[in-house]
Amino acid sequence: MTARLVFKTIGRTFRSGQHTTTALAGVDLTLEPGSFTAIVGPSGCGKSTLLHIAAGLDTQFQGTFTRDPANAKLACLFQQPRLLPWRSARDNVSFVLEARGVSRQEARRRAGEMLDLVGLGPAANRYPSQLSGGMQQRVSLARALAVDPDLLLMDEPFSALDELTAARLREELVALCAQRARTILFVTHNIPEACYLAERVIVMTAHPGTVMAEVDIDLPRPRSADDPRLAEVAARVRLFIDNGRSKEIAA
């Protein structure tokens, strides 16, 4: 099972005292089941807010959002790994399974499988403080995949990593997603990353954020990050963003 997401005329305003900030205005967007969609745009354009709405973490929005089926399993991956420091890598992964009613023995077995899947089997008994940033994010990815989600929401998960580590994790993500169809919404500032990973890139305007353009990535997988065709697509996406900034300055 995969999930279909539909955002209709989504608006979101944040209030702090007498000040208000409109993060989103009139966002219309549909994610088809099994699709991989990336969202890019300037800081403050509401990319993460849109993801939080999809995750059910933000309900104070205008417009309508539907997730079909409503009971689709979802998992979130954020910029920081958010691991429990007093738990080993294995126990960080098994924790989410036990919380869903899986027995401890079975949860630890499946956690070990997930860590093997992301290349961290030998480090299963290490604690977060004993792992590099890239290894911690692999644990976080294993934890997200452990629940076998229909919907995977990713908010700049590789932005805090060095480029070599980030590139390796992008490759692993593509390989893992090829094993099982799921709907993915990926938020990033990194335009080449978005074009390498996704089937479609959504370009947002500066705040208040709305959809400026949709760019389809009609390139077969597996892809090479050095493919000049990807560079051409990335240049198109960047042009949309630059044009949007120019209009904002002119206004």
C-alpha positions as CSV (number, residue, x, y, z in Angstrom):
1,M,0.0,0.0,0.0
2,T,1.2,3.5,-0.8
3,A,-0.4,6.9,0.0
4,R,-1.9,9.7,-2.1
5,L,-1.5,13.2,-0.6
6,V,-3.7,16.1,-1.7
7,F,-3.1,19.7,-0.5
8,K,-5.9,22.2,-1.5
9,T,-5.6,26.0,-1.1
10,I,-3.3,25.4,1.9
11,G,-2.5,28.5,4.0
12,R,-0.6,28.8,7.2
13,T,-0.1,31.9,9.3
14,F,2.0,32.1,12.5
15,R,1.2,34.6,15.2
16,S,3.6,35.8,17.9
17,G,2.2,38.6,20.0
18,Q,1.1,41.3,17.6
19,H,3.2,40.0,14.8
20,T,1.9,37.6,12.1
21,T,3.9,35.8,9.4
22,T,2.2,34.1,6.5
23,A,4.3,31.0,5.7
24,L,2.0,29.4,3.0
25,A,-0.7,30.9,0.8
26,G,-2.9,29.0,-1.7
27,V,-0.8,25.8,-2.0
28,D,-2.3,23.2,-4.4
29,L,-0.3,20.1,-4.7
30,T,-1.0,16.4,-5.3
31,L,1.4,13.5,-4.6
32,E,0.4,10.3,-6.4
33,P,0.9,6.9,-4.8
34,G,4.5,5.7,-5.1
35,S,5.9,9.0,-6.3
36,F,9.1,10.6,-5.1
37,T,8.6,14.4,-4.9
38,A,11.1,17.0,-3.8
39,I,10.3,20.5,-2.6
40,V,12.8,23.3,-3.0
41,G,12.7,27.1,-2.5
42,P,14.2,30.0,-0.5
43,S,14.5,29.8,3.2
44,G,11.2,30.7,4.9
45,C,9.0,29.6,1.9
46,G,7.1,27.1,4.0
47,K,8.7,23.8,2.7
48,S,9.0,22.3,6.2
49,T,5.6,23.6,7.2
50,L,4.0,21.8,4.3
51,L,5.8,18.6,5.4
52,H,4.6,19.0,9.0
53,I,1.1,19.3,7.7
54,A,1.5,16.1,5.8
55,A,2.9,14.4,8.9
56,G,-0.1,15.6,11.1
57,L,2.3,17.7,13.2
58,D,0.7,21.0,12.2
59,T,-3.1,21.2,12.2
60,Q,-3.5,25.0,12.4
61,F,-3.7,25.6,8.7
62,Q,-6.3,26.8,6.3
63,G,-7.6,24.8,3.3
64,T,-7.8,21.0,3.2
65,F,-5.3,18.2,3.3
66,T,-6.1,14.6,2.7
67,R,-4.1,11.4,3.0
68,D,-5.5,8.4,1.2
69,P,-5.7,5.9,2.8
70,A,-6.0,7.8,6.1
71,N,-4.4,4.9,8.0
72,A,-1.3,4.8,5.7
73,K,1.8,4.1,7.8
74,L,4.2,7.1,7.8
75,A,7.7,7.8,9.0
76,C,9.6,11.0,9.3
77,L,13.3,11.8,8.9
78,F,14.6,15.2,10.0
79,Q,17.8,17.1,9.7
80,Q,19.0,16.0,13.1
81,P,18.9,12.2,13.8
82,R,17.0,12.7,17.1
83,L,18.4,9.5,18.6
84,L,18.0,8.6,22.3
85,P,21.5,8.9,23.7
86,W,21.0,6.2,26.4
87,R,20.0,3.6,23.8
88,S,22.2,1.7,21.4
89,A,21.7,1.9,17.7
90,R,19.8,-1.4,17.8
91,D,17.6,-0.2,20.7
92,N,16.9,3.2,19.0
93,V,15.5,1.3,16.0
94,S,13.6,-1.4,18.0
95,F,12.0,1.3,20.2
96,V,9.6,2.4,17.5
97,L,8.6,-1.2,16.8
98,E,8.0,-2.0,20.5
99,A,5.9,1.2,20.7
100,R,3.7,-0.3,18.0
101,G,3.2,-3.5,19.9
102,V,5.9,-5.7,18.5
103,S,7.5,-8.0,21.1
104,R,11.0,-7.0,22.3
105,Q,12.7,-10.0,20.8
106,E,11.1,-9.6,17.4
107,A,11.7,-5.8,17.5
108,R,15.4,-6.3,18.1
109,R,15.6,-8.9,15.4
110,R,14.0,-6.6,12.9
111,A,16.1,-3.7,14.1
112,G,19.2,-5.7,13.3
113,E,17.9,-6.4,9.8
114,M,17.3,-2.7,9.2
115,L,20.8,-1.8,10.5
116,D,22.3,-4.4,8.2
117,L,20.3,-2.9,5.3
118,V,21.9,0.5,5.9
119,G,25.4,-1.0,6.4
120,L,25.5,-0.5,10.2
121,G,25.2,-4.1,11.4
122,P,28.6,-4.1,13.1
123,A,27.7,-1.0,15.0
124,A,24.4,-2.2,16.3
125,N,25.6,-2.1,20.0
126,R,27.2,1.3,19.8
127,Y,25.6,4.4,21.4
128,P,25.0,7.6,19.5
129,S,28.0,9.3,21.1
130,Q,30.2,6.5,19.6
131,L,28.8,7.1,16.0
132,S,29.7,9.7,13.4
133,G,27.1,12.1,12.2
134,G,26.6,10.1,9.0
135,M,26.3,6.9,11.0
136,Q,23.7,8.5,13.3
137,Q,21.7,9.5,10.3
138,R,21.8,6.0,9.0
139,V,20.4,4.8,12.3
140,S,17.6,7.3,11.9
141,L,17.0,6.0,8.4
142,A,16.9,2.5,9.6
143,R,14.4,3.5,12.3
144,A,12.2,5.2,9.7
145,L,12.2,2.1,7.4
146,A,11.7,-0.3,10.3
147,V,8.0,0.4,10.4
148,D,7.8,-0.3,6.6
149,P,6.1,3.1,5.9
150,D,3.7,3.7,3.0
151,L,4.7,7.4,3.3
152,L,8.2,8.7,4.0
153,L,8.6,12.3,4.9
154,M,12.1,13.7,4.8
155,D,13.1,17.2,6.0
156,E,16.6,18.1,4.8
157,P,18.0,14.8,6.2
158,F,21.4,15.1,4.7
159,S,22.1,18.8,5.0
160,A,24.2,18.6,8.1
161,L,26.6,16.0,6.6
162,D,29.7,16.4,4.6
163,E,29.2,15.9,0.9
164,L,30.9,12.5,0.6
165,T,28.7,11.1,3.4
166,A,25.6,12.8,2.0
167,A,26.3,11.4,-1.5
168,R,26.7,7.9,-0.1
169,L,23.4,8.2,1.8
170,R,21.6,9.5,-1.3
171,E,22.7,6.4,-3.2
172,E,21.6,4.1,-0.3
173,L,18.2,5.9,-0.2
174,V,17.6,5.3,-3.9
175,A,18.6,1.7,-3.6
176,L,16.4,1.1,-0.6
177,C,13.4,2.8,-2.1
178,A,13.7,0.6,-5.3
179,Q,13.0,-2.4,-3.1
180,R,9.6,-1.3,-2.1
181,A,7.1,1.2,-3.5
182,R,6.3,4.1,-1.2
183,T,5.3,7.7,-1.5
184,I,8.1,10.1,-0.6
185,L,8.1,13.8,0.1
186,F,11.6,15.2,0.4
187,V,12.3,18.8,1.5
188,T,15.8,20.3,0.6
189,H,17.7,23.5,-0.2
190,N,20.0,21.4,-2.3
191,I,18.8,21.7,-6.0
192,P,21.2,19.0,-7.4
193,E,20.2,16.7,-4.6
194,A,16.5,17.2,-5.4
195,C,17.0,16.5,-9.1
196,Y,19.1,13.4,-8.4
197,L,16.6,11.8,-6.0
198,A,13.1,12.8,-7.2
199,E,10.8,12.2,-10.1
200,R,9.3,15.6,-9.7
201,V,10.6,18.8,-8.2
202,I,8.2,21.4,-6.7
203,V,9.6,25.0,-6.7
204,M,8.2,27.3,-4.0
205,T,8.1,31.1,-4.1
206,A,9.5,33.1,-1.2
207,H,7.2,33.7,1.7
208,P,4.3,33.5,1.6
209,G,5.1,30.2,-0.1
210,T,3.1,28.9,-2.9
211,V,3.9,26.6,-5.8
212,M,5.8,28.5,-8.5
213,A,6.7,25.6,-10.8
214,E,6.7,21.8,-11.2
215,V,9.6,20.2,-13.0
216,D,9.4,16.5,-14.0
217,I,12.7,14.5,-13.9
218,D,12.3,12.1,-16.9
219,L,15.6,10.4,-16.4
220,P,15.9,6.6,-15.9
221,R,17.3,5.0,-12.8
222,P,20.0,4.3,-11.7
223,R,21.2,7.9,-12.2
224,S,24.7,9.3,-12.0
225,A,25.1,12.5,-10.0
226,D,27.5,13.6,-12.7
227,D,25.0,13.2,-15.5
228,P,25.0,16.5,-17.5
229,R,21.3,16.0,-18.1
230,L,20.8,16.3,-14.3
231,A,22.8,19.5,-14.4
232,E,20.6,20.9,-17.1
233,V,17.4,20.1,-15.0
234,A,19.0,21.7,-11.9
235,A,19.8,24.8,-13.9
236,R,16.1,25.1,-14.9
237,V,15.0,24.7,-11.3
238,R,17.6,27.3,-10.2
239,L,16.3,29.7,-12.9
240,F,12.8,29.5,-11.5
241,I,14.0,30.3,-8.0
242,D,16.2,33.2,-9.2
243,N,13.4,34.7,-11.2
244,G,11.1,34.4,-8.2
245,R,13.7,36.3,-6.1
246,S,14.0,39.0,-8.8
247,K,10.2,39.5,-8.7
248,E,10.3,39.7,-4.9
249,I,13.0,42.4,-5.0
250,A,11.2,44.4,-7.7
251,A,8.0,44.3,-5.6
